[in-house]
């Protein structure tokens, strides 16, 4: 059974008087600490490599040292002596298929050939021009016309077209006449008919089935 009981002292270690006499109070104390790993820097020099540039200019094949390529008789004798050796025939027969392959490949491809010379040329584009036939002036304002808002041609290939004019300020208030016109192509001096709406016209369209009906 468990029961309540008071504390029991198991052992008591008294402070050492000898260690207390060795204690020295230091004030102030400056100590430096370093958390990172200590690293050392070291420099070494590798062995120097001596490099020189050299080359050879082969202007006339690769002749032997004792053969001068300027002496035609010496080069001819040397060529006949090499051709009589047994290794010459074997070397030529070994290298000839590779040489023949590249020769045929070079002959088959003509880098200067014009591949599209037989194609039919495109017809020359004609020069388009335009000219002013008639001028249909807005006569409602003297000294200048109003901006055009919409243009609609009469259906069925007619000769009349309706023009809606709109000239408003920032508050959408009209600054001029509200009249719109129906013009005849053959008579540009004066409109065929005038439209006088109570408010500015934003768009005008003919009825595609009935040319006498106009929607604004």
Z-matrix of the N, CA and C atoms (Angstrom, degrees):
N
C 1 1.459
C 2 1.526 1 108.83
N 3 1.328 2 117.21 1 145.80
C 4 1.457 3 122.82 2 176.41
C 5 1.524 4 108.81 3 -88.54
N 6 1.345 5 114.82 4 143.15
C 7 1.467 6 119.69 5 178.83
C 8 1.518 7 108.36 6 -144.51
N 9 1.293 8 118.28 7 153.14
C 10 1.456 9 123.26 8 -179.81
C 11 1.520 10 109.24 9 -77.97
N 12 1.348 11 115.70 10 141.48
C 13 1.451 12 121.16 11 178.16
C 14 1.516 13 109.10 12 -151.35
N 15 1.278 14 119.88 13 160.11
C 16 1.435 15 124.56 14 -177.85
C 17 1.504 16 112.33 15 -80.25
N 18 1.368 17 118.34 16 174.40
C 19 1.464 18 121.73 17 -179.79
C 20 1.512 19 111.78 18 -68.37
N 21 1.323 20 115.73 19 148.11
C 22 1.459 21 123.05 20 -179.57
C 23 1.519 22 107.44 21 -122.49
N 24 1.325 23 120.57 22 124.34
C 25 1.454 24 125.45 23 178.76
C 26 1.513 25 108.85 24 -82.39
N 27 1.306 26 116.49 25 115.93
C 28 1.465 27 120.72 26 -178.61
C 29 1.515 28 111.21 27 -85.66
N 30 1.368 29 118.54 28 -41.19
C 31 1.451 30 120.40 29 -177.78
C 32 1.523 31 107.79 30 -157.91
N 33 1.305 32 117.24 31 153.92
C 34 1.454 33 123.19 32 179.10
C 35 1.513 34 107.92 33 -137.99
N 36 1.366 35 116.12 34 119.23
C 37 1.459 36 122.14 35 -178.95
C 38 1.524 37 106.72 36 -103.47
N 39 1.264 38 117.28 37 114.76
C 40 1.454 39 122.47 38 -178.99
C 41 1.530 40 109.47 39 -81.38
N 42 1.353 41 118.42 40 148.37
C 43 1.461 42 120.35 41 177.96
C 44 1.510 43 111.16 42 -66.32
N 45 1.338 44 114.76 43 147.91
C 46 1.455 45 120.76 44 -178.70
C 47 1.525 46 109.15 45 -85.17
N 48 1.297 47 116.92 46 125.99
C 49 1.461 48 121.47 47 178.40
C 50 1.515 49 111.62 48 -68.10
N 51 1.353 50 117.74 49 -31.21
C 52 1.458 51 121.40 50 179.19
C 53 1.525 52 110.56 51 -65.48
N 54 1.338 53 117.12 52 -41.26
C 55 1.464 54 120.44 53 179.61
C 56 1.529 55 111.03 54 -70.64
N 57 1.323 56 116.27 55 -32.79
C 58 1.460 57 118.48 56 177.89
C 59 1.517 58 111.70 57 -65.85
N 60 1.325 59 118.12 58 -34.37
C 61 1.463 60 120.14 59 179.33
C 62 1.541 61 111.58 60 -71.60
N 63 1.342 62 117.78 61 -24.83
C 64 1.462 63 121.16 62 178.42
C 65 1.540 64 113.46 63 -81.69
N 66 1.302 65 116.73 64 -9.35
C 67 1.476 66 119.82 65 -178.04
C 68 1.514 67 109.60 66 -74.50
N 69 1.309 68 116.82 67 129.97
C 70 1.454 69 123.44 68 -179.61
C 71 1.525 70 107.89 69 -122.48
N 72 1.277 71 117.36 70 127.26
C 73 1.462 72 122.81 71 179.70
C 74 1.526 73 109.16 72 -83.57
N 75 1.330 74 117.30 73 123.18
C 76 1.462 75 123.91 74 -179.83
C 77 1.534 76 108.71 75 -114.05
N 78 1.276 77 115.07 76 124.43
C 79 1.463 78 118.71 77 -178.69
C 80 1.539 79 108.24 78 -150.56
N 81 1.294 80 123.83 79 121.59
C 82 1.483 81 122.54 80 -5.62
C 83 1.518 82 112.20 81 -83.59
N 84 1.317 83 116.77 82 171.46
C 85 1.464 84 123.16 83 -178.34
C 86 1.532 85 107.86 84 -121.77
N 87 1.330 86 117.73 85 126.61
C 88 1.477 87 122.91 86 175.99
C 89 1.523 88 107.98 87 -116.12
N 90 1.297 89 116.25 88 121.28
C 91 1.469 90 121.54 89 -179.94
C 92 1.522 91 108.43 90 -135.05
N 93 1.302 92 116.03 91 137.78
C 94 1.454 93 120.72 92 178.01
C 95 1.521 94 111.75 93 -106.89
N 96 1.322 95 117.27 94 139.85
C 97 1.463 96 122.87 95 -179.70
C 98 1.525 97 108.14 96 -128.48
N 99 1.305 98 117.26 97 151.95
C 100 1.461 99 123.46 98 179.03
C 101 1.518 100 108.28 99 -135.52
N 102 1.314 101 116.23 100 119.76
C 103 1.462 102 120.36 101 -178.06
C 104 1.523 103 110.70 102 -86.71
N 105 1.345 104 118.10 103 -34.28
C 106 1.461 105 120.93 104 -176.72
C 107 1.523 106 110.72 105 -71.42
N 108 1.343 107 113.71 106 161.52
C 109 1.453 108 119.71 107 179.18
C 110 1.523 109 110.01 108 -70.41
N 111 1.317 110 117.76 109 138.25
C 112 1.473 111 119.39 110 178.40
C 113 1.532 112 110.01 111 -71.42
N 114 1.320 113 115.77 112 131.47
C 115 1.458 114 122.50 113 -179.63
C 116 1.520 115 108.96 114 -123.07
N 117 1.322 116 114.22 115 149.93
C 118 1.459 117 120.69 116 -179.97
C 119 1.526 118 108.32 117 -121.73
N 120 1.301 119 117.67 118 142.34
C 121 1.454 120 123.41 119 178.78
C 122 1.517 121 109.59 120 -100.38
N 123 1.335 122 113.73 121 133.05
C 124 1.458 123 118.91 122 -178.06
C 125 1.520 124 108.61 123 -141.06
N 126 1.282 125 116.57 124 138.15
C 127 1.447 126 122.79 125 178.52
C 128 1.520 127 110.17 126 -117.71
N 129 1.342 128 114.00 127 136.29
C 130 1.461 129 119.95 128 178.86
C 131 1.517 130 109.00 129 -132.93
N 132 1.258 131 118.24 130 150.72
C 133 1.461 132 124.75 131 177.60
C 134 1.525 133 108.67 132 -110.03
N 135 1.328 134 115.61 133 128.47
C 136 1.461 135 119.86 134 177.87
C 137 1.519 136 109.67 135 -80.69
N 138 1.310 137 115.18 136 168.97
C 139 1.461 138 120.13 137 179.05
C 140 1.525 139 109.24 138 -69.44
N 141 1.295 140 116.77 139 136.74
C 142 1.459 141 121.86 140 -179.61
C 143 1.525 142 109.89 141 -75.43
N 144 1.345 143 114.31 142 132.18
C 145 1.465 144 120.10 143 178.44
C 146 1.522 145 108.60 144 -101.45
N 147 1.293 146 116.68 145 122.24
C 148 1.457 147 122.35 146 179.45
C 149 1.523 148 108.59 147 -87.52
N 150 1.319 149 116.78 148 120.83
C 151 1.463 150 122.96 149 -176.86
C 152 1.518 151 107.85 150 -122.94
N 153 1.320 152 114.75 151 137.77
C 154 1.454 153 120.36 152 176.24
C 155 1.516 154 109.05 153 -136.85
N 156 1.323 155 116.33 154 149.04
C 157 1.454 156 122.80 155 178.79
C 158 1.520 157 109.45 156 -95.12
N 159 1.320 158 114.95 157 132.17
C 160 1.473 159 119.87 158 179.41
C 161 1.510 160 108.56 159 -141.96
N 162 1.284 161 117.92 160 154.06
C 163 1.451 162 122.67 161 179.46
C 164 1.508 163 110.91 162 -161.31
N 165 1.322 164 114.32 163 173.15
C 166 1.460 165 120.30 164 -179.64
C 167 1.517 166 108.16 165 -137.38
N 168 1.293 167 116.35 166 141.23
C 169 1.459 168 123.12 167 179.80
C 170 1.521 169 108.47 168 -106.44
N 171 1.351 170 115.63 169 107.96
C 172 1.468 171 120.58 170 -179.86
C 173 1.525 172 107.60 171 -96.04
N 174 1.309 173 115.65 172 91.07
C 175 1.454 174 119.47 173 178.53
C 176 1.521 175 112.25 174 -84.86
N 177 1.328 176 117.52 175 -22.52
C 178 1.472 177 121.22 176 -176.84
C 179 1.511 178 108.20 177 -143.16
N 180 1.329 179 116.71 178 74.32
C 181 1.463 180 120.37 179 174.06
C 182 1.512 181 112.99 180 62.43
N 183 1.326 182 115.93 181 -161.98
C 184 1.458 183 122.45 182 177.78
C 185 1.514 184 110.35 183 -122.71
N 186 1.302 185 116.65 184 79.06
C 187 1.455 186 121.71 185 -178.74
C 188 1.519 187 110.70 186 -81.26
N 189 1.290 188 113.66 187 161.13
C 190 1.466 189 119.24 188 176.09
C 191 1.526 190 109.92 189 -66.14
N 192 1.348 191 115.33 190 163.97
C 193 1.460 192 119.47 191 -174.99
C 194 1.517 193 112.11 192 -66.31
N 195 1.333 194 115.85 193 -36.07
C 196 1.462 195 118.63 194 -176.45
C 197 1.520 196 112.75 195 -86.92
N 198 1.357 197 118.60 196 6.13
C 199 1.464 198 122.12 197 179.65
C 200 1.519 199 108.35 198 -108.83
N 201 1.294 200 116.49 199 125.58
C 202 1.458 201 121.75 200 176.27
C 203 1.525 202 108.58 201 -94.39
N 204 1.336 203 116.71 202 123.43
C 205 1.463 204 118.96 203 -176.72
C 206 1.531 205 111.40 204 -72.32
N 207 1.342 206 117.25 205 -10.43
C 208 1.456 207 118.82 206 175.86
C 209 1.518 208 112.58 207 -79.08
N 210 1.349 209 116.70 208 -16.76
C 211 1.475 210 121.50 209 179.27
C 212 1.511 211 107.74 210 -93.50
N 213 1.325 212 118.04 211 106.28
C 214 1.468 213 122.16 212 -176.06
C 215 1.527 214 111.70 213 -66.85
N 216 1.351 215 118.51 214 -35.06
C 217 1.465 216 120.41 215 -179.56
C 218 1.518 217 110.73 216 -69.46
N 219 1.341 218 117.69 217 -38.50
C 220 1.465 219 120.31 218 179.89
C 221 1.525 220 110.78 219 -67.63
N 222 1.330 221 117.18 220 -41.31
C 223 1.464 222 119.43 221 179.34
C 224 1.520 223 111.31 222 -68.35
N 225 1.328 224 118.36 223 -33.29
C 226 1.460 225 121.18 224 178.64
C 227 1.524 226 110.66 225 -68.41
N 228 1.366 227 117.77 226 -42.99
C 229 1.459 228 120.37 227 178.11
C 230 1.525 229 110.87 228 -63.85
N 231 1.330 230 116.74 229 -40.58
C 232 1.463 231 120.06 230 -179.77
C 233 1.528 232 110.57 231 -66.40
N 234 1.334 233 117.99 232 -37.03
C 235 1.459 234 121.52 233 179.84
C 236 1.528 235 110.86 234 -67.34
N 237 1.348 236 117.63 235 -41.07
C 238 1.471 237 120.52 236 179.00
C 239 1.522 238 110.47 237 -66.46
N 240 1.329 239 118.00 238 -37.00
C 241 1.463 240 120.51 239 179.70
C 242 1.523 241 111.19 240 -66.68
N 243 1.338 242 118.33 241 -38.40
C 244 1.462 243 120.90 242 178.91
C 245 1.521 244 110.46 243 -69.55
N 246 1.323 245 117.67 244 -37.58
C 247 1.459 246 120.51 245 -178.45
C 248 1.521 247 112.23 246 -67.39
N 249 1.331 248 119.06 247 -22.33
C 250 1.461 249 122.04 248 179.53
C 251 1.527 250 112.24 249 -83.96
N 252 1.303 251 118.68 250 -10.97
C 253 1.466 252 120.44 251 -179.15
C 254 1.523 253 110.13 252 -74.48
N 255 1.375 254 115.87 253 153.15
C 256 1.469 255 121.06 254 -178.44
C 257 1.536 256 111.56 255 -70.61
N 258 1.314 257 119.22 256 -32.79
C 259 1.464 258 120.93 257 -178.68
C 260 1.516 259 113.78 258 -72.41
N 261 1.332 260 116.10 259 -17.88
C 262 1.462 261 118.84 260 -178.48
C 263 1.527 262 111.03 261 -67.14
N 264 1.344 263 116.20 262 -45.40
C 265 1.468 264 119.83 263 -179.87
C 266 1.535 265 110.18 264 -63.27
N 267 1.321 266 117.07 265 -42.78
C 268 1.469 267 120.10 266 -179.87
C 269 1.535 268 111.67 267 -63.77
N 270 1.323 269 115.53 268 -39.68
C 271 1.475 270 118.88 269 179.76
C 272 1.516 271 111.24 270 -66.81
N 273 1.340 272 116.99 271 -41.63
C 274 1.466 273 119.78 272 -179.91
C 275 1.513 274 111.00 273 -65.61
N 276 1.349 275 117.39 274 -42.22
C 277 1.462 276 120.32 275 179.86
C 278 1.535 277 111.67 276 -67.06
N 279 1.312 278 117.83 277 -28.46
C 280 1.472 279 120.58 278 179.67
C 281 1.531 280 111.53 279 -77.33
N 282 1.336 281 116.48 280 -39.53
C 283 1.458 282 119.80 281 -176.06
C 284 1.532 283 113.53 282 -87.49
N 285 1.331 284 117.58 283 -16.64
C 286 1.467 285 119.26 284 -175.43
C 287 1.535 286 113.41 285 -66.00
N 288 1.356 287 121.80 286 -38.38
C 289 1.480 288 118.44 287 178.41
C 290 1.532 289 112.95 288 -62.11
N 291 1.319 290 116.81 289 -39.93
C 292 1.469 291 119.55 290 179.32
C 293 1.521 292 110.35 291 -66.49
N 294 1.343 293 116.08 292 -43.36
C 295 1.458 294 120.01 293 178.73
C 296 1.524 295 111.09 294 -63.87
N 297 1.325 296 117.51 295 -40.73
C 298 1.466 297 120.87 296 -179.85
C 299 1.521 298 111.43 297 -66.09
N 300 1.335 299 116.56 298 -35.50
C 301 1.471 300 120.15 299 178.92
C 302 1.527 301 111.25 300 -62.79
N 303 1.307 302 117.47 301 -45.70
C 304 1.460 303 120.33 302 -178.72
C 305 1.520 304 111.87 303 -72.26
N 306 1.332 305 117.27 304 -30.81
C 307 1.466 306 119.51 305 176.49
C 308 1.524 307 110.36 306 -66.93
N 309 1.342 308 116.96 307 -45.49
C 310 1.469 309 119.95 308 178.43
C 311 1.525 310 111.44 309 -64.90
N 312 1.324 311 115.64 310 -36.27
C 313 1.463 312 118.58 311 178.62
C 314 1.525 313 111.24 312 -66.50
N 315 1.302 314 116.24 313 -38.39
C 316 1.457 315 119.93 314 178.66
C 317 1.522 316 111.69 315 -69.49
N 318 1.341 317 116.88 316 -34.54
C 319 1.463 318 120.03 317 179.04
C 320 1.517 319 112.26 318 -74.67
N 321 1.341 320 117.85 319 -28.50
C 322 1.462 321 121.18 320 -177.55
C 323 1.518 322 112.00 321 -76.05
N 324 1.321 323 118.49 322 -28.04
C 325 1.459 324 122.26 323 -176.76
C 326 1.513 325 108.54 324 -107.61
N 327 1.305 326 114.98 325 119.41
C 328 1.458 327 121.25 326 177.37
C 329 1.527 328 107.50 327 -104.90
N 330 1.314 329 116.16 328 104.32
C 331 1.459 330 119.87 329 -176.14
C 332 1.515 331 111.27 330 -70.12
N 333 1.314 332 118.60 331 -17.59
C 334 1.450 333 121.65 332 -179.60
C 335 1.524 334 112.40 333 -100.36
N 336 1.332 335 117.32 334 8.11
C 337 1.461 336 120.23 335 -178.38
C 338 1.525 337 110.23 336 -73.36
N 339 1.300 338 116.29 337 140.91
C 340 1.463 339 122.09 338 176.14
C 341 1.527 340 107.60 339 -95.29
N 342 1.329 341 116.32 340 105.43
C 343 1.458 342 120.78 341 -173.88
C 344 1.527 343 112.87 342 -78.12
N 345 1.309 344 118.58 343 -18.17
C 346 1.465 345 120.26 344 -174.42
C 347 1.516 346 111.79 345 -116.58
N 348 1.340 347 116.60 346 27.45
C 349 1.458 348 119.11 347 -178.70
C 350 1.528 349 111.92 348 -74.23
N 351 1.345 350 118.10 349 -25.80
C 352 1.462 351 121.46 350 -176.84
C 353 1.522 352 112.92 351 -93.78
N 354 1.292 353 117.65 352 3.03
C 355 1.458 354 119.63 353 178.62
C 356 1.528 355 110.28 354 -73.80
N 357 1.322 356 113.97 355 146.53
C 358 1.462 357 118.97 356 178.79
C 359 1.515 358 109.69 357 -70.19
N 360 1.290 359 115.63 358 133.53
C 361 1.450 360 119.43 359 -178.68
C 362 1.512 361 112.22 360 -75.47
N 363 1.273 362 116.20 361 154.08
C 364 1.453 363 121.49 362 178.04
C 365 1.530 364 109.64 363 -75.56
N 366 1.298 365 116.22 364 142.65
C 367 1.476 366 117.44 365 178.13
C 368 1.513 367 111.03 366 -66.08
N 369 1.282 368 115.78 367 147.55
C 370 1.446 369 120.60 368 -179.38
C 371 1.517 370 109.76 369 -69.08
N 372 1.292 371 114.24 370 136.45
C 373 1.454 372 119.72 371 179.10
C 374 1.519 373 109.95 372 -76.22
N 375 1.322 374 113.42 373 130.72
C 376 1.452 375 117.82 374 178.42
C 377 1.516 376 111.79 375 -75.34
N 378 1.276 377 116.66 376 150.73
C 379 1.450 378 121.73 377 179.43
C 380 1.519 379 109.64 378 -83.93
N 381 1.304 380 115.24 379 118.62
C 382 1.458 381 120.59 380 178.30
C 383 1.526 382 109.69 381 -84.47
N 384 1.297 383 114.86 382 141.76
C 385 1.451 384 119.63 383 176.65
C 386 1.529 385 108.65 384 -137.79
N 387 1.261 386 114.81 385 161.20
C 388 1.458 387 120.55 386 178.99
C 389 1.522 388 108.67 387 -138.74
N 390 1.302 389 114.32 388 155.70
C 391 1.457 390 119.77 389 179.87
C 392 1.525 391 108.35 390 -146.50
N 393 1.273 392 115.35 391 155.04
C 394 1.460 393 122.14 392 -179.63
C 395 1.525 394 108.85 393 -85.30
N 396 1.347 395 115.22 394 121.01
C 397 1.465 396 120.68 395 179.62
C 398 1.521 397 110.36 396 -94.14
N 399 1.324 398 116.84 397 -52.86
C 400 1.460 399 121.35 398 -178.81
C 401 1.525 400 109.47 399 -137.16
N 402 1.300 401 116.84 400 155.18
C 403 1.454 402 123.76 401 175.72
C 404 1.521 403 107.88 402 -122.33
N 405 1.336 404 115.20 403 121.55
C 406 1.463 405 121.37 404 -178.64
C 407 1.532 406 107.23 405 -104.49
N 408 1.319 407 115.75 406 100.82
C 409 1.454 408 121.49 407 -173.43
C 410 1.523 409 110.52 408 -89.69
N 411 1.333 410 113.98 409 144.97
C 412 1.456 411 121.04 410 174.44
C 413 1.532 412 107.52 411 -84.87
N 414 1.313 413 115.69 412 107.91
C 415 1.466 414 120.64 413 -175.14
C 416 1.517 415 113.19 414 -91.08
N 417 1.331 416 118.30 415 3.69
C 418 1.466 417 119.24 416 -178.30
C 419 1.518 418 111.90 417 -74.03
N 420 1.341 419 118.50 418 -25.17
C 421 1.455 420 122.81 419 -179.45
C 422 1.509 421 107.56 420 -124.01
N 423 1.294 422 116.53 421 125.86
C 424 1.469 423 120.86 422 179.18
C 425 1.521 424 110.13 423 -80.51
N 426 1.289 425 115.47 424 140.13
C 427 1.454 426 119.56 425 177.56
C 428 1.512 427 114.15 426 91.70
N 429 1.317 428 119.16 427 -1.27
C 430 1.467 429 120.70 428 -179.77
C 431 1.508 430 111.25 429 161.92
N 432 1.327 431 118.27 430 152.19
C 433 1.447 432 122.55 431 -178.07
C 434 1.514 433 112.98 432 -91.97
N 435 1.325 434 114.94 433 177.88
C 436 1.459 435 122.11 434 178.45
C 437 1.526 436 110.03 435 -99.94
N 438 1.332 437 117.76 436 157.75
C 439 1.468 438 119.93 437 176.04
C 440 1.526 439 110.98 438 -64.64
N 441 1.333 440 115.86 439 140.37
C 442 1.464 441 122.16 440 179.02
C 443 1.512 442 108.81 441 -87.34
N 444 1.314 443 116.09 442 127.27
C 445 1.465 444 121.58 443 179.96
C 446 1.516 445 112.13 444 -92.57
N 447 1.320 446 118.01 445 -39.59
C 448 1.463 447 120.14 446 -176.19
C 449 1.516 448 108.94 447 -155.66
N 450 1.354 449 114.96 448 146.22
C 451 1.460 450 123.10 449 175.55
C 452 1.525 451 108.14 450 -130.61
N 453 1.329 452 116.20 451 132.52
C 454 1.471 453 120.51 452 179.68
C 455 1.517 454 108.57 453 -137.17
N 456 1.331 455 115.41 454 128.26
C 457 1.458 456 121.14 455 179.27
C 458 1.525 457 110.39 456 -86.96
N 459 1.298 458 115.11 457 149.83
C 460 1.463 459 121.26 458 177.85
C 461 1.519 460 109.53 459 -67.08
N 462 1.345 461 119.14 460 131.03
C 463 1.472 462 120.33 461 -178.42
C 464 1.519 463 111.38 462 -67.88
N 465 1.325 464 114.65 463 161.28
C 466 1.454 465 120.83 464 178.21
C 467 1.517 466 113.60 465 79.96
N 468 1.331 467 118.14 466 20.20
C 469 1.460 468 119.92 467 178.29
C 470 1.508 469 113.47 468 73.08
N 471 1.340 470 116.56 469 32.66
C 472 1.458 471 119.88 470 -179.36
C 473 1.512 472 112.03 471 -74.25
N 474 1.322 473 115.49 472 173.58
C 475 1.456 474 122.12 473 -177.63
C 476 1.522 475 112.16 474 -104.87
N 477 1.323 476 117.87 475 12.88
C 478 1.451 477 120.81 476 -179.30
C 479 1.534 478 109.71 477 -118.56
N 480 1.309 479 115.49 478 152.88
C 481 1.458 480 121.02 479 175.74
C 482 1.516 481 108.72 480 -146.48
N 483 1.335 482 115.32 481 146.15
C 484 1.462 483 122.44 482 -178.08
C 485 1.524 484 109.04 483 -101.41
N 486 1.321 485 115.95 484 139.47
C 487 1.453 486 122.36 485 -178.68
C 488 1.525 487 108.52 486 -127.01
N 489 1.352 488 116.04 487 125.98
C 490 1.463 489 121.62 488 176.22
C 491 1.517 490 108.80 489 -104.42
N 492 1.350 491 116.33 490 128.51
C 493 1.463 492 122.62 491 -179.62
C 494 1.523 493 109.06 492 -106.29
N 495 1.320 494 115.79 493 145.77
C 496 1.460 495 120.42 494 179.71
C 497 1.519 496 108.42 495 -148.17
N 498 1.329 497 115.08 496 121.89
C 499 1.462 498 121.62 497 178.39
C 500 1.522 499 107.61 498 -138.15
N 501 1.352 500 117.14 499 100.00
C 502 1.459 501 121.83 500 -176.65
C 503 1.527 502 108.48 501 -126.26
N 504 1.343 503 115.28 502 162.42
C 505 1.454 504 121.03 503 177.88
C 506 1.519 505 110.22 504 -94.18
N 507 1.331 506 117.22 505 -165.06
C 508 1.458 507 121.13 506 -178.21
C 509 1.520 508 111.55 507 -64.39
N 510 1.320 509 117.89 508 -33.65
C 511 1.470 510 121.93 509 -179.99
C 512 1.513 511 112.23 510 -87.64
N 513 1.336 512 117.45 511 13.19
C 514 1.464 513 123.54 512 179.54
C 515 1.531 514 112.15 513 62.03
N 516 1.298 515 116.72 514 32.28
C 517 1.460 516 121.32 515 173.67
C 518 1.520 517 108.70 516 -97.84
N 519 1.321 518 115.37 517 135.52
C 520 1.455 519 120.24 518 -177.41
C 521 1.518 520 110.54 519 -66.90
N 522 1.333 521 116.71 520 136.17
C 523 1.455 522 122.56 521 -179.63
C 524 1.528 523 112.18 522 -104.62
N 525 1.313 524 116.70 523 7.34
C 526 1.460 525 119.03 524 -179.26
C 527 1.513 526 110.29 525 -160.59
N 528 1.307 527 113.95 526 -155.88
C 529 1.452 528 120.21 527 -178.15
C 530 1.522 529 110.64 528 -70.91
N 531 1.342 530 115.70 529 149.33
C 532 1.463 531 121.75 530 177.50
C 533 1.517 532 112.36 531 -95.72
N 534 1.309 533 117.92 532 2.57
C 535 1.462 534 121.12 533 -175.01
C 536 1.522 535 110.94 534 -68.88
N 537 1.329 536 115.41 535 140.66
C 538 1.456 537 124.12 536 170.76
C 539 1.513 538 107.78 537 -122.62
N 540 1.338 539 116.79 538 157.97
C 541 1.452 540 120.24 539 -170.45
C 542 1.527 541 111.34 540 -127.36
N 543 1.334 542 112.70 541 156.34
C 544 1.458 543 122.55 542 168.96
C 545 1.523 544 106.04 543 -115.03
N 546 1.330 545 115.31 544 117.75
C 547 1.454 546 121.18 545 -174.17
C 548 1.527 547 110.55 546 -101.78
N 549 1.311 548 114.52 547 151.41
C 550 1.457 549 122.22 548 170.37
C 551 1.526 550 107.13 549 -104.36
N 552 1.337 551 115.57 550 131.89
C 553 1.460 552 119.59 551 -175.43
C 554 1.523 553 111.54 552 -60.19
N 555 1.292 554 117.37 553 -34.82
C 556 1.464 555 120.53 554 -175.06
C 557 1.529 556 112.92 555 -81.64
N 558 1.335 557 117.87 556 -12.74
C 559 1.470 558 120.41 557 -177.02
C 560 1.529 559 109.15 558 -127.99
N 561 1.311 560 118.22 559 86.99
C 562 1.462 561 120.49 560 -177.66
C 563 1.533 562 114.10 561 -83.56
N 564 1.334 563 118.07 562 -5.14
C 565 1.462 564 119.56 563 -174.71
C 566 1.527 565 112.13 564 -71.72
N 567 1.305 566 117.80 565 -38.95
C 568 1.459 567 121.27 566 -179.05
C 569 1.520 568 108.80 567 -145.32
N 570 1.334 569 118.24 568 148.67
C 571 1.466 570 119.97 569 -178.45
C 572 1.525 571 112.26 570 -67.32
N 573 1.329 572 114.40 571 152.94
C 574 1.466 573 120.59 572 178.08
C 575 1.513 574 110.87 573 -70.82
N 576 1.344 575 116.77 574 -35.41
C 577 1.457 576 121.21 575 -177.89
C 578 1.518 577 108.41 576 -154.07
N 579 1.340 578 116.46 577 150.24
C 580 1.455 579 122.36 578 178.50
C 581 1.523 580 109.77 579 -114.09
N 582 1.315 581 115.30 580 139.34
C 583 1.467 582 121.84 581 176.04
C 584 1.523 583 107.83 582 -111.18
N 585 1.354 584 116.95 583 125.77
C 586 1.459 585 121.86 584 -178.06
C 587 1.528 586 109.64 585 -120.14
N 588 1.309 587 117.49 586 85.95
C 589 1.466 588 120.84 587 -178.02
C 590 1.531 589 110.58 588 -82.35
N 591 1.341 590 117.44 589 163.70
C 592 1.475 591 119.89 590 176.95
C 593 1.525 592 113.26 591 -77.08
N 594 1.332 593 117.29 592 -16.21
C 595 1.472 594 121.57 593 179.82
C 596 1.521 595 108.57 594 -140.00
N 597 1.321 596 118.18 595 163.82
C 598 1.477 597 119.67 596 -179.11
C 599 1.522 598 111.92 597 -59.89
N 600 1.333 599 115.01 598 141.56
C 601 1.463 600 121.28 599 178.97
C 602 1.523 601 108.78 600 -90.02
N 603 1.349 602 115.94 601 125.78
C 604 1.465 603 120.68 602 178.83
C 605 1.516 604 112.70 603 -90.93
N 606 1.330 605 117.70 604 -28.33
C 607 1.461 606 120.47 605 -177.65
C 608 1.518 607 108.20 606 -154.65
N 609 1.317 608 115.69 607 152.13
C 610 1.448 609 121.91 608 178.38
C 611 1.528 610 107.70 609 -140.69
N 612 1.364 611 115.49 610 133.31
C 613 1.458 612 120.61 611 -176.88
C 614 1.524 613 109.09 612 -143.21
N 615 1.333 614 114.76 613 137.24
C 616 1.457 615 120.81 614 174.08
C 617 1.528 616 110.03 615 -79.89
N 618 1.311 617 116.16 616 151.17
C 619 1.461 618 121.28 617 172.60
C 620 1.525 619 107.66 618 -75.22
N 621 1.354 620 118.89 619 120.54
C 622 1.467 621 119.14 620 -175.99
C 623 1.522 622 113.53 621 -64.03
N 624 1.349 623 118.80 622 -19.60
C 625 1.468 624 120.82 623 -178.86
C 626 1.524 625 112.30 624 -99.12
N 627 1.294 626 116.81 625 -23.95
C 628 1.459 627 120.91 626 -178.40
C 629 1.522 628 108.18 627 -133.92
N 630 1.302 629 116.65 628 109.30
C 631 1.463 630 120.99 629 -174.63
C 632 1.509 631 112.59 630 -69.36
N 633 1.361 632 118.65 631 -19.99
C 634 1.459 633 120.18 632 -179.03
C 635 1.515 634 112.90 633 -81.44
N 636 1.361 635 118.12 634 -6.52
C 637 1.468 636 121.74 635 -179.92
C 638 1.521 637 109.03 636 -101.87
N 639 1.333 638 114.84 637 131.64
C 640 1.451 639 121.45 638 -177.07
C 641 1.516 640 108.67 639 -130.61
N 642 1.344 641 117.29 640 128.14
C 643 1.468 642 122.33 641 -179.31
C 644 1.525 643 108.18 642 -103.57
N 645 1.341 644 115.62 643 132.87
C 646 1.459 645 120.28 644 178.75
C 647 1.517 646 108.53 645 -125.27
